[in-house]
Amino acid sequence: MRTNTESHEKIAESTESKAPDLDDFTGYEDGASYVVCDKTNANAWIRSDITHSLNN
């Protein structure tokens, strides 16, 4: 017989979404696409062929 040993802890901090700080991102054109990179995490990036401007 298997027993469930998982435990779940309550997280003390708020779970509200926080708006990203646009200064944490940079981008560059790559052919017909635009690549947006997170300056704080080199593994976080997204490539898009559709762009819209963001107003802060």
Secondary structure as UniProt FT lines:
FT   HELIX           22..24
FT   STRAND          25..30
FT   TURN            31..32
FT   STRAND          33..38
FT   TURN            39..40
FT   STRAND          41..48
//
